[in-house]
Amino acid sequence: EKAQLAARAQELEKALASEKARVASTVEQQKAEQAQAGKGREARLQKEVASLRESLAEKSKSLAQSGEDIRQLQANIAALNAKGGTDGKAAAAELKKQQGQLAELQKQLRQQASDVAALQKEKEAQARQLAAKEQQQARVEADFQKLRQDQEARALELATLRAQLKESAREAEEQKKRLADEQARLREQMRQEGLVRQGKALREQLGEADNTALVGSLNDVGLALAADGKLDQAEEMFRRALVLIDRTSGRSTPAAGTVLQHLAEVSWGKGDLAAAASFYESAAQVFSASLGATHPRHGAALNGWARVLNDQRRPEEAEELYRMAIHIYERQADRNPGDLVAPLHNLGLLLMEQGRLDEAGPLLERAVSLVEKNGPAGDERAVVVMRSMTRYCQAAGDMERAAQFEEKANQMALDVLMK
């Protein structure tokens, strides 16, 4: 969970950095483009307006001159009219010439007036275009401001998320430590209780055989040393007991199988998987020969042997032994259904690790049902099974059921602690 939270935080940081870079690049690029385009358009429009103003000034000047010429021609015509017919034909010709010039000047005046009106319209259109560009520039600046605000909001959101992730990581680390301590304590308690039960079974199997008291004492000392974590000394006691059995009743008895099973447990605890597998195999053969292939002790040895094989990365062989153990315990289910929990749970975990969730689910469900029906209050096995069922539901994507089993596991762990 901590790794996932850290990965999620890293992804968010990368996403924010990328978004910041993209927004900054976009803002700067758009600003540059808008500024460049705005400057170009503004300069062009100003140049066009100045040109229009010059044209208007020239046209106005031309109009004024044309008006002056018209007034002069009108004055000339009036003077000619006043002179009457004194000059005769020459005056008429001059009058006609003056009238022609007047008509031409009036035509030029109308054209110039039309040009001035067109220039005035163009000037107004340019002014409107300039105003539109200024509004567009204002909208772009407003968009830039919104982008900055969004970026600041994202930064604040990420800062809040980082704080939450940090707190979640701290809580997850504390919970992980508590669970590790709890699981270590439960494993130790289960191991001690199991070893005590096995010691009692050995004394019952020895019966009245020779050196029963000495073999039983060596076995009990070995169990006590193993419970204290002194595995080398415990192994020495079990080996001495096995030598004594070899000298008396031989390895064909259930007592020999029990001591071999103890040696397998110690070897497994020391990490000597090869020795553990060999001892479990020998114990399984002894129990099968002396008690029968369907006896629960044979099933227990097979279950332990399968666990070691799985640790040796030999899952196919481990799966076969787990299924054999399940078959044995199913034949004895009426007498002690709780024995089925261990092989069902172990095989379910093996299949889940291989990604075979469809096969693992029913096995874990059966293990859960058995511990709920037959497990006493405060049973450590129930806590382990519920934790495994939580992992299965998470792997299957059923987070709601995963939360339910996690809650059950926590409650059972609390019951164990209270017990």
N, C-alpha and C positions, 0 to 999 in steps of 0.2 A: 504493500500500500504506500509506503514511504517513497519507494522508487517511482511508482506511478504518479504520485503527487509531484515529485521533483521533475519528472519528465513532462507532466502537464504544465508546470510553471515555466520550464524551459521553452516549451512550444509557444506558450503565451508571450514570453519575452521576445522570442524570435518574430512572432507575428506582429507584436507592437513595434519592434524595431523596423521591420519591413514596411509596416503601415506608415510609420513616421517618415522613413526615407521616401516612400512613394508620395505621400502628401506634400512633403517639403519640396521634392523635385517637381511635382505638378504645380504647386503654388508658385515656385520661382520661375518655372518655364512659362506658365500662363501670365505671370506678372511681366516677365520680360517681353513676351509676345504682345501682350496688351499695351505695354508701355511703348514698344517699338512701333506697333501698328497705330496706336493713338497719336504718337508724335508725328508719324508720317502723314496720317490723315489730317491732323490738325494743321501741320505745315502746308499741306496741299490745299486744304480748305481756306486757310488764311491767305495763301498765295492767290487762290481763285477769287476770294472776296476782294483782295487788293486790286487784282486785275479788273474785276467788275467795277470797283470804285473808279479806277482810272478811265475805264470805258465810259462810265456814266458821266464822269467829268468832261471827257472829250465830247461825248454826245451833247451834253448840256451846253458846252462852249460852242459846238457846231450849231445847235439850235438857236443859241443867242445870236450868232453871226448870221444865220439864215433869216432870223426875224429882222435883224438890222437891214439885211439886203432887201427883204420884202418891203420894209418901210421906205427904204431909199427908192425902190422901183415905184412904189405907190406915189411917192412924192414927185418922181420924174413924170409919171403918167398924168398926175394932176397938173403939173406945170405945162405939159404938152397940150392937155385939154384947154388950159387957160390961154395958151398962145393961139388956139383956134386954128383956123386954116391958113395962117400967115405963111407957114412954110410949105403948105400944100402936101404934095406926095411924099416929100422927105419926112415930114412930121408923121404922116400915116405909117410910113415904113418903120420909123423909129418907135412909134407907139406899138406896132405889132411886134417888133423885136422885144420891147420891154415887157409886153404881155406874155410872150413866150418864155422869157426868162423868169417871169413871176410864176407862171404855171409850173416850170421845172423846179423852182425853189420850193413851191408849195408841196410838190410831189416828194422832194427830198425831205422836207420837214415832216410829212406824214410818215415816211419810211423811218426817219430817225426817231420819231415818237414811238413807232411800233417797236423798233430795236430797244429803245429805253424801257418799254413795258416788258419786253422779253427778258432783258437783263435783270429787271427788278424781280420778275418771277423766279429766275434762276438763282438770284441772290437769296430769296426767301427759301427756296428748296434746299440750298446749301446750308442755310442757317438751321433749317429743320433737321437735316442730316447730321449736322454737328451736335445738335441737342440730343438726338437719338444715340449717337456714339458716346456722349457724356453719360447718358442714363445707363447704357450698357456697361461702361467702365465702372459706374457706381454699383451695378449689380454684381460684377465680377469681384469688386472689393468686398462686397457683403458676403459673397460665397467664400472668399478667402478667410474672412473673419469667422464664418461658421465652421470651416475646416479646422481652424486653429482651436476653436472651442471644443469641437468633437475630439480633437487630438488630446487636449487637456483632460477631457472627461475620460477618455480611454486610459490615459496615464494614471488618473486617480483610481479608476476601476482596477487596473493591474496592481497598483500599490495595495489596494484593499485585499485583492485576491492573494497577493504574496503574503500578506500578514496572516490571512486565513490558512494558507497552505503551510506556513511555518508553524502555526499553532496545531494544525492537523498532524503535521509530521512529528511534532513533539509528543502529542497525545498517542499517535500510532507507535512511536518508539517506546513510550512508557507501557502501553498495552502489550507490545511485543515482549518486553522484558518480564512483565507480570505473567504472561502466558508461558514463556519459557521456564520461568521459575516454577510455575504451577505444574507444567508437564513433567519437569525433572522430578519434582516431588512425587507426582502421581506414579511415574515410572518406577521410582525407587520403592514406593510403598507397594505397588503391584508386584515388583520383583521379590521383595521381602516376603510378602504373603504367599506368593507362588512357591518360593523356596521352602518355606515352612511346611506348606502342604505336601511338597515333594518329599521332605524328610520324613514326615509321618507315613507316607506311602511306602517308603523304603523299609521302615521298621516293620510295617505290616507284612511286606513281601518276604523279609528274611525269616520271620517266624522263629522257629527254634533251631535254625541252622547254627553250625559251629561259628564261634567268634561273632555272634550276633551283636553282642553289646559293643565290641570294639569297632565293628563296621558301622554300627549306628552312631557311635560317638564320633568317629572320623567324619562321617557324613554331616552330623550336626555342627561340628566345628567348622567344616567347609562352608556350610550354609551361613553360619554366623560371620565368618570372614568375608564371604562374598557380599553379604548385606552391608558390611562396613567398607566395601570397595577394595578390600585387600585380595585381589583376584589371583595373584601369583601364589599366595599362601593357601587360598581356597583350593586352587588347582592341585597343589601338593597333597592336601588332605583327601581329595576325591581320588587321586591316583593311588594313594596308599590304600584307600578302601577298595578300589578296583583290584589291586594286587592281592589283597586278602581274599576277595571273593573268588579270584582266579584259583587261589590255592585251596579253596574249600568247595563251594558249590558249583563254581564254574560260571562262564558268561551266558549260559543258556537260561538263566533265571531272570524273572522280572526285576530282581534287585540289581543285577548287573545293568539292565537297561536303564534303570533309574539313575545310577551313578554315571553311566555314559551320557545320559541326558544332562546331568549337572555339569559334566565336563564340557559339553557342547555349549551350555549357557555361559560358562566362564570364558571359554575361548571366544565366543561371539562378543562378550563384553570387552575383551582385550583387543578385539579387532582382527583376531586370527581366523579369518573366514574359512580357510582351507581346513584347519583342524576342526572348527565348529561343524562344517558340513560332514566331515568324516565321522565325528562322534554321533551326530544326529542320525546319520545313515545306519551306523551300527546299532544305536538304540532302537530305531524303527524295526530293524531285522530281528532283534532280540524280542521285542514286544509282539511282533507278528508271529514268531515261532512259539513263544511261551504262552501268550494270552489269546492269540487269534488275530487274523487280519482285520476284523471288524471291532476290535476292542478300542475303547476311547484312548487308552495310553498310546496305542499305535497311531491313532489320529493326531494326538498331541505332538508326538515325535515328527510326524510328517509335516505338521504345520510349522514347527520350528525349523525343520530342514528346508522347507520351501522359503521361509523368511531369509535364511542365509543365502540360498541360491539367488534370490532376488537381489540381495546386496552384492552378490558376485556378478551381477548383470547377466544372469541366465534366466530371463523371465519365462521362456517357454517351459523349461523344466520346473520352475517354481509354480507356474500355473497348473501343471499336471498334478503336482503333489497337493496343492491347495484343494483341487477338485476331489482328489482321493480322500483327503481329510474331511471335507464337507460330506461326502457320501457316507463315510463311517459315522459321523456325528448324527446324520439324518436318521440312521438306523436306530440310534439311541435317544432320539429327540424326546420321546415320551418320558424318559427318566431324568434327563438333565438337558433341557433345550438350550440352556445358556452356553454350553460348550460350542455351539454352532457359531457364536458371535465372532470369535477370533478368526477362523478361516474365511468366513463370509466377508468380514471387514478387510482382512489382508488381501484377499483376491480382488475385492472391489477397488482397493487402492492401486493394486498392480495394473488392472485394466484401465483405470482412470489415468494413470501416468502414461499409458500407451495411447491415450486419446480414444479409447473404446468406451465412450460414455454410455451408449445404449446397452452395453453388457454390464457395465459397472453399476448403473443405477439400481436395477432390481436387487443385486446382492447387498448393496448398502441399505436399501429400503428394508430388506429382511433383517439385517443386523440391527437397525433402528427399532423395528417392531419387536424384536426379541428382548432388547435391553429395556424397552418400555414396559413390556409385559412381565418379564421375569427378573429384571435387575432390581436389587434392593435399593432403597434410598441411599444416596451418597456413593453409588458404585462408580469407581474411577473409569471402568470400561465405557460406561455410558457417556462420560465427558469426551473421551477419545473418539467414540463413534459419532457423536453429534458434531464434533469439529470436522471430521472427515466428510460428513454429509453436507456441512456448510460449504466446504471446498467444492464438492461435487455440484451443488446447486449454482455456485458462482461460475464454475466452468461451463455449465449447461445454459447459463444466461438467465436463470430464474432467481433474480435478486431478492424477490419478496420471500420465497421459501428459505433462501440463504439467511436472511435476517431473522426469520423465525427459528431456525436451527441454532443460529449463533446465540440468540436469547436463551434457548433451552440449555445450551452448553454452559453459558455463564451461570445460569441458575443452578445447574447440577454441580458445577465447580464450587459454587458457594455452599451447597449442601455438603459436599465432601469436606470443605474446610470446617464447617460447623460440626460435622461428625468427628 
